[in-house]
Amino acid sequence: MKITFNNKIILFVSIFLLNFSIVEAKCKFIMDLGGRYIKFHEKKYGPLPEDDTGYAEVEILAPDLCPNDNFDDNFIIRHIFLDKKLMAILFYANNSIDNSATESMKLMDYAKRNYGDFDTGGNPKYFNNFHVWERVRKFIVYDRNLSEETWREEIYISNDKFWDQLTRHTSLMEMGENPDEDETN
């Protein structure tokens, strides 16, 4: 079969639109990992609520950042900052009242659709484990586990460097030390 110039253009446009629709299927987090919280973000999301050590979290309801995924207000996206730099994203199901968020399977379906399928056993509703995807410059962890009668379900996105920095920061804070005085920062 001979491919004409017009067929090449149609093929190129189709591939472009397919890639565009795949990109649009993911939630629009407020920025990429390593991004800085600047005046633009302050105007849109308010001032960054940093503590004395530069740690801050910004929580946004998932429907605001994922309008095409049918999430409700029981799904929350937490952006974790250190010195105004985005270190991690925690996307979780709020099951504080009941387990309906996790039982809806929306977060698991989102993880599979956007990061890749994984083995959930015979019945995905009973999956009680985690799965890790390693990507260029980041890792994604889907974690779903039952504690007593409450499900904890989340997607954690970060990279080795930022995870190490956050872990060191948290450890020093728990020991009552000021992370700013740590020479390894």
C-alpha positions in Angstrom: 0.0 0.0 0.0 1.4 3.3 -1.0 1.1 6.1 1.6 0.3 9.4 0.0 1.1 12.9 1.4 -2.5 13.4 2.5 -2.5 10.0 4.3 0.7 11.0 6.1 -0.9 14.3 7.2 -4.0 12.5 8.5 -1.9 9.9 10.3 0.3 12.6 11.9 -2.8 14.7 13.0 -4.4 11.5 14.4 -1.3 10.6 16.4 -1.0 14.1 17.7 -4.7 14.2 18.8 -4.4 10.8 20.4 -1.3 12.0 22.4 -3.1 15.2 23.4 -6.2 13.3 24.6 -4.0 11.0 26.7 -2.2 13.9 28.3 -5.6 15.5 29.0 -6.8 12.4 30.8 -4.4 13.0 33.7 -5.2 15.4 36.5 -3.6 18.9 36.2 -1.6 19.1 39.3 -0.7 22.7 40.2 2.9 22.1 38.9 5.4 19.5 38.1 7.8 18.0 40.7 10.6 20.4 41.4 8.5 23.4 40.4 8.6 26.6 42.5 5.6 28.2 44.1 5.6 31.6 42.6 3.3 34.7 42.5 1.1 33.1 39.8 0.4 30.2 42.2 -0.2 32.6 45.1 -2.8 34.4 43.1 -4.6 31.2 42.1 -4.2 29.1 45.3 -3.4 31.7 48.0 -0.2 32.1 50.0 1.9 29.1 50.7 1.3 28.1 54.4 4.9 27.4 55.2 6.1 26.7 58.8 9.4 28.0 60.2 11.3 25.2 58.4 9.9 25.9 54.9 7.5 22.9 54.9 4.1 23.5 53.4 1.1 21.6 52.1 -1.6 22.7 49.7 -4.7 20.5 49.5 -7.1 20.8 46.6 -10.2 18.8 45.9 -9.7 16.4 43.1 -12.7 17.6 41.0 -11.0 20.9 40.7 -7.8 19.4 39.2 -9.4 16.4 37.5 -12.7 17.6 35.9 -12.9 14.7 33.5 -12.4 11.8 36.0 -15.7 11.9 37.9 -14.0 12.3 41.3 -16.1 13.8 44.1 -15.0 15.8 47.2 -13.9 12.6 48.9 -10.7 12.6 46.7 -8.0 15.1 47.7 -4.7 16.1 46.1 -2.0 17.3 48.6 1.0 19.1 47.1 3.9 18.9 49.5 6.5 21.7 49.4 9.9 22.3 51.0 11.3 25.8 50.6 8.6 26.6 48.0 9.7 23.7 45.8 7.2 20.9 45.0 8.7 17.7 46.5 5.8 15.3 46.3 2.1 14.9 45.4 -0.2 12.7 47.5 -3.5 11.9 45.9 -5.8 10.1 48.3 -9.3 8.9 49.1 -10.8 10.4 52.2 -12.5 7.5 54.0 -12.9 9.3 57.3 -16.7 8.9 57.3 -17.0 5.6 55.4 -15.2 3.6 52.8 -17.3 4.8 49.8 -14.4 6.6 48.1 -12.2 3.5 48.0 -15.1 1.2 47.3 -15.9 3.3 44.2 -12.6 2.0 42.6 -12.1 5.5 41.1 -8.5 6.0 42.4 -7.4 2.5 41.4 -8.9 2.9 38.0 -7.2 6.3 37.6 -3.8 4.8 38.6 -4.2 1.9 36.1 -5.4 4.2 33.3 -2.6 6.8 33.8 0.4 4.9 35.1 -0.2 1.3 33.9 -2.1 -1.9 34.8 -1.0 -4.1 37.7 -2.1 -7.4 39.2 -4.8 -6.9 41.7 -5.6 -10.6 42.3 -8.9 -12.3 41.6 -11.0 -9.4 42.7 -9.6 -5.8 42.6 -12.1 -4.7 45.3 -10.1 -6.8 47.8 -6.6 -5.6 46.7 -4.7 -4.9 49.9 -1.2 -4.1 48.7 0.9 -1.5 46.8 2.4 -1.2 43.3 5.3 1.0 42.2 6.0 2.5 38.8 9.4 3.9 38.0 9.5 6.7 35.5 12.2 9.0 34.3 13.0 11.3 37.2 10.1 10.1 39.4 8.3 7.2 40.9 4.6 6.6 41.5 3.3 4.4 44.3 -0.3 3.2 44.5 -1.0 2.0 48.0 -4.3 0.5 49.2 -4.6 -1.2 52.5 -7.2 -2.1 55.1 -6.5 -1.1 58.7 -9.2 -2.5 61.0 -12.3 -1.6 59.0 -11.1 1.6 57.2 -9.4 1.6 53.8 -6.3 3.9 53.2 -5.8 4.5 49.5 -3.4 6.9 47.9 -1.1 7.6 45.0 2.2 9.1 46.0 4.4 10.8 43.4 8.0 12.0 44.0 11.5 11.1 43.2 14.4 9.6 45.2 16.1 13.0 45.8 13.0 14.8 47.0 11.8 11.8 49.0 15.2 11.7 50.8 15.0 15.4 51.6 11.4 15.1 52.9 12.3 12.1 55.0 15.4 13.8 56.5 13.3 16.9 57.2 10.6 14.9 58.9 13.1 12.9 61.0 14.8 16.0 62.2 11.5 17.6 63.1 10.4 14.5 65.1 13.7 14.6 67.0 13.0 18.2 67.9 15.9 19.5 65.7 15.7 22.4 63.3 16.2 21.0 59.7 17.7 24.4 58.7 20.6 23.8 61.0 21.4 20.4 59.4 24.6 20.7 57.4 23.5 18.1 54.8 20.6 20.3 53.5 
